[in-house]
Amino acid sequence: MGISGTSIVVAIPSVAAALASANLASASFVGYVVTSTNTSLDGQSLVVYTLAARFDYTKDTVFAADNLTATDSGDLTGFWHKDNSGNNDLGAVLSQTVGSWSPLDTGSSTYNRPYDSYLTIGSVARAGNQTEANVAWYTGGNADTRGWNRPDLPDNGGLGWYADEGGGQGRAGNSAGLGILDVRLGQFVLSAGHAARTMNLDIIYSRGADDISPDGEHPIFHASGSFTLGTVPAPGALALIGLAGFAARSRRR
């Protein structure tokens, strides 16, 4: 049992970034960054992905993530959890059928967090994390009364989570273990060897004291982008795979 392998960082450029006011400095969302680590537990090989939003300014603060969707709705299932949700009699167990996305349910930083899928704004899963689920977890699509206390992600197009901007939890540089320009948004644990899955996500953030508007408020920015969990073969690699398959079929004939 333990973490192994080398982390891989992939930066995905944002699709769009809109200013709250044309009189303010340009929005500074650079894109999403995914870091992956290979590990295993109880004979199950896993890949642990950390999702972060990257900025070019250390005072940017994320306070909401919204409208999570996947290219294929099946990509919103199959996540591993190892938290305290629904396992009170047995203790936290590694499971794809029981779990919660709440960072407060993860439990031990040693025995649970390295193997648990959870969502957050800035902070790792631990006591005191102020991240909360938005109402889309309860309405629309296949959302239900479980809220985010479920192992999969509802396919309803409005899924999100948020934290109080004033607490500084979502400020760039306040995500333990990440760079000074990054804000942690979640951890996704999947089986090793899974097919790549691409998701779209919006974020809402503000800039720091240098960009206070005339009414004394921080301007609000909206940005959209995509990120991929896993490696998508390059077009050349896909062609080689196709040729290999053709050759294999020819030999069988």
VMD Tcl script that draws the C-alpha trace (Angstrom):
set ca {
  {0.00 0.00 0.00}
  {1.38 3.41 -0.85}
  {1.85 6.12 -3.40}
  {4.24 5.43 -6.25}
  {5.08 6.65 -9.72}
  {5.87 10.02 -11.20}
  {3.45 12.93 -11.32}
  {2.57 14.24 -14.77}
  {1.36 17.80 -15.24}
  {-0.77 18.73 -18.23}
  {-1.93 22.33 -18.74}
  {-5.18 22.75 -20.68}
  {-5.81 26.29 -22.01}
  {-9.10 27.91 -21.12}
  {-11.81 28.07 -23.75}
  {-13.08 31.49 -22.72}
  {-12.48 34.12 -20.06}
  {-14.82 37.08 -19.66}
  {-14.18 40.33 -17.82}
  {-16.61 41.73 -15.28}
  {-15.70 45.24 -16.43}
  {-13.80 46.54 -19.46}
  {-12.09 49.12 -17.25}
  {-10.31 46.50 -15.14}
  {-7.17 44.51 -15.83}
  {-7.56 41.45 -18.03}
  {-8.67 38.18 -16.47}
  {-5.75 35.96 -15.58}
  {-7.08 32.39 -15.65}
  {-4.44 30.43 -17.58}
  {-6.10 27.01 -17.70}
  {-6.64 23.79 -15.81}
  {-3.73 21.66 -14.65}
  {-4.04 17.93 -14.00}
  {-1.41 16.06 -12.00}
  {-1.50 12.25 -11.91}
  {0.06 9.74 -9.53}
  {0.00 5.94 -9.69}
  {-0.78 4.02 -6.52}
  {-2.51 0.84 -5.32}
  {-4.55 -0.37 -2.37}
  {-5.79 -3.84 -1.44}
  {-4.68 -5.20 -4.80}
  {-6.45 -2.49 -6.81}
  {-4.20 -0.40 -9.10}
  {-5.28 3.24 -9.12}
  {-4.47 6.58 -10.73}
  {-5.00 9.65 -8.53}
  {-5.63 12.92 -10.39}
  {-5.39 16.35 -8.81}
  {-7.26 19.10 -10.65}
  {-6.21 22.72 -10.22}
  {-6.98 26.08 -11.82}
  {-3.84 28.02 -12.76}
  {-3.57 31.82 -12.78}
  {-0.87 34.35 -13.60}
  {-1.50 36.45 -10.50}
  {-1.06 35.37 -6.89}
  {-4.01 37.37 -5.53}
  {-6.67 35.67 -7.64}
  {-9.24 33.83 -5.55}
  {-11.61 31.10 -6.72}
  {-14.90 30.88 -4.87}
  {-16.99 28.64 -7.11}
  {-16.78 25.90 -9.70}
  {-19.88 25.33 -11.84}
  {-21.47 23.47 -14.73}
  {-19.29 20.35 -14.66}
  {-20.05 18.18 -17.69}
  {-18.37 15.32 -19.53}
  {-18.10 14.56 -23.22}
  {-19.61 11.15 -22.45}
  {-22.06 10.84 -19.54}
  {-20.43 7.50 -18.68}
  {-17.31 9.45 -17.73}
  {-19.15 10.76 -14.66}
  {-19.10 7.30 -13.07}
  {-16.45 4.78 -11.99}
  {-14.64 6.88 -9.37}
  {-13.07 5.30 -6.30}
  {-13.77 6.62 -2.79}
  {-12.28 5.83 0.60}
  {-14.17 8.06 3.01}
  {-16.47 7.76 5.99}
  {-19.71 8.13 4.05}
  {-21.99 5.10 4.40}
  {-19.29 2.91 5.94}
  {-19.84 3.59 9.62}
  {-20.10 -0.11 10.53}
  {-17.06 -1.24 8.58}
  {-14.87 1.83 8.67}
  {-13.82 3.60 5.49}
  {-13.30 1.14 2.65}
  {-12.19 1.55 -0.95}
  {-15.37 1.52 -3.02}
  {-16.90 2.56 -6.34}
  {-20.46 2.08 -5.08}
  {-20.38 4.05 -1.83}
  {-18.79 7.42 -1.18}
  {-19.05 11.18 -0.91}
  {-17.49 14.11 -2.76}
  {-17.51 16.19 0.44}
  {-13.96 17.01 1.61}
  {-15.18 16.81 5.21}
  {-16.02 13.10 4.94}
  {-12.62 11.88 3.75}
  {-11.11 11.22 7.17}
  {-7.48 10.27 7.77}
  {-4.85 12.15 5.78}
  {-2.80 8.93 5.67}
  {-5.27 6.07 5.25}
  {-8.09 7.81 3.40}
  {-7.15 10.99 1.56}
  {-4.54 9.44 -0.81}
  {-7.24 7.13 -2.25}
  {-10.41 9.22 -2.04}
  {-12.22 11.21 -4.73}
  {-13.40 14.58 -3.43}
  {-14.14 18.14 -4.57}
  {-12.81 21.30 -2.99}
  {-11.93 24.96 -3.44}
  {-8.28 25.33 -2.49}
  {-7.85 23.23 0.63}
  {-7.17 19.51 0.78}
  {-9.85 17.25 2.27}
  {-9.67 17.84 6.01}
  {-11.57 19.21 8.98}
  {-12.29 22.90 8.55}
  {-12.54 22.78 4.76}
  {-15.34 25.25 3.88}
  {-16.31 23.83 0.48}
  {-20.02 23.15 -0.04}
  {-22.12 21.58 -2.80}
  {-24.41 23.75 -4.91}
  {-28.13 23.01 -5.35}
  {-27.59 21.23 -8.69}
  {-26.63 18.10 -6.75}
  {-30.27 17.81 -5.71}
  {-32.16 18.81 -8.87}
  {-32.13 18.06 -12.60}
  {-30.82 15.11 -14.58}
  {-30.13 12.15 -12.32}
  {-29.50 14.26 -9.20}
  {-31.35 13.17 -6.07}
  {-31.68 13.68 -2.32}
  {-28.22 12.24 -1.65}
  {-26.67 15.53 -2.76}
  {-22.94 14.99 -3.12}
  {-23.01 11.96 -0.83}
  {-22.82 9.59 -3.79}
  {-19.93 7.92 -5.65}
  {-20.79 9.23 -9.13}
  {-21.35 12.74 -10.50}
  {-24.91 13.72 -11.55}
  {-25.31 14.31 -15.26}
  {-27.35 17.53 -15.18}
  {-25.09 20.22 -16.59}
  {-25.21 22.47 -13.52}
  {-23.07 20.60 -11.04}
  {-20.84 22.77 -8.86}
  {-19.27 23.54 -5.51}
  {-18.21 26.74 -3.74}
  {-16.44 28.28 -0.74}
  {-16.54 31.67 0.98}
  {-14.20 34.07 -0.80}
  {-13.49 35.95 2.42}
  {-11.81 32.97 4.07}
  {-8.99 32.92 1.54}
  {-9.27 29.16 1.08}
  {-9.51 29.51 -2.70}
  {-6.72 32.04 -3.09}
  {-3.84 31.16 -5.43}
  {-0.94 29.86 -3.37}
  {-3.13 28.61 -0.50}
  {-3.45 25.07 -1.88}
  {-1.01 22.95 0.11}
  {1.31 20.93 -2.09}
  {0.61 22.97 -5.24}
  {2.34 25.95 -6.84}
  {1.79 29.58 -5.84}
  {-0.36 30.22 -8.93}
  {-2.62 27.17 -8.53}
  {-5.93 26.58 -6.76}
  {-6.94 22.97 -6.03}
  {-10.42 22.06 -7.31}
  {-10.64 18.35 -6.68}
  {-9.15 14.88 -6.57}
  {-10.38 12.10 -8.86}
  {-9.35 8.47 -8.32}
  {-9.82 6.01 -11.19}
  {-8.75 2.46 -12.00}
  {-5.37 2.15 -13.69}
  {-5.68 1.64 -17.42}
  {-8.97 3.53 -17.76}
  {-9.84 5.30 -21.00}
  {-9.18 9.04 -21.07}
  {-12.17 11.18 -20.13}
  {-12.57 14.88 -20.89}
  {-14.69 17.24 -18.80}
  {-15.74 20.88 -19.05}
  {-15.89 23.19 -16.07}
  {-16.60 26.86 -15.33}
  {-15.00 28.79 -12.49}
  {-15.92 32.06 -10.82}
  {-13.14 34.05 -9.22}
  {-12.04 37.51 -8.14}
  {-8.78 39.38 -8.24}
  {-7.02 40.89 -5.27}
  {-6.83 44.32 -3.64}
  {-5.13 45.82 -6.72}
  {-8.38 45.51 -8.67}
  {-11.03 46.89 -6.33}
  {-13.84 48.53 -8.29}
  {-15.14 52.06 -7.58}
  {-17.82 50.71 -5.24}
  {-15.19 48.97 -3.13}
  {-15.95 45.46 -4.36}
  {-13.66 42.96 -6.03}
  {-14.69 42.43 -9.67}
  {-16.01 38.99 -10.52}
  {-14.64 36.98 -13.44}
  {-16.06 33.92 -15.18}
  {-13.90 31.45 -17.12}
  {-14.59 28.19 -18.90}
  {-12.24 25.41 -19.89}
  {-11.75 21.69 -20.27}
  {-9.46 19.12 -18.68}
  {-8.68 15.48 -19.34}
  {-8.19 12.65 -16.85}
  {-5.83 10.27 -18.60}
  {-3.79 10.47 -21.77}
  {-5.40 10.93 -25.16}
  {-3.32 9.20 -27.88}
  {-1.90 11.56 -30.48}
  {-3.35 11.22 -34.02}
  {-0.20 9.39 -35.14}
  {-0.50 6.92 -32.28}
  {-4.15 6.28 -33.15}
  {-3.14 5.54 -36.73}
  {-0.51 3.05 -35.56}
  {-3.07 1.35 -33.31}
  {-5.40 1.04 -36.30}
  {-2.64 -0.41 -38.48}
  {-1.70 -2.90 -35.76}
  {-5.29 -4.06 -35.57}
  {-5.49 -4.39 -39.36}
  {-2.27 -6.42 -39.44}
  {-3.54 -8.74 -36.70}
  {-6.77 -9.36 -38.62}
  {-4.80 -10.03 -41.83}
  {-2.63 -12.64 -40.09}
  {-5.72 -14.41 -38.74}
  {-7.12 -14.64 -42.28}
}
mol new
graphics top color blue
foreach p $ca { graphics top sphere $p radius 0.5 }
foreach p [lrange $ca 0 end-1] q [lrange $ca 1 end] { graphics top cylinder $p $q radius 0.2 }
display resetview
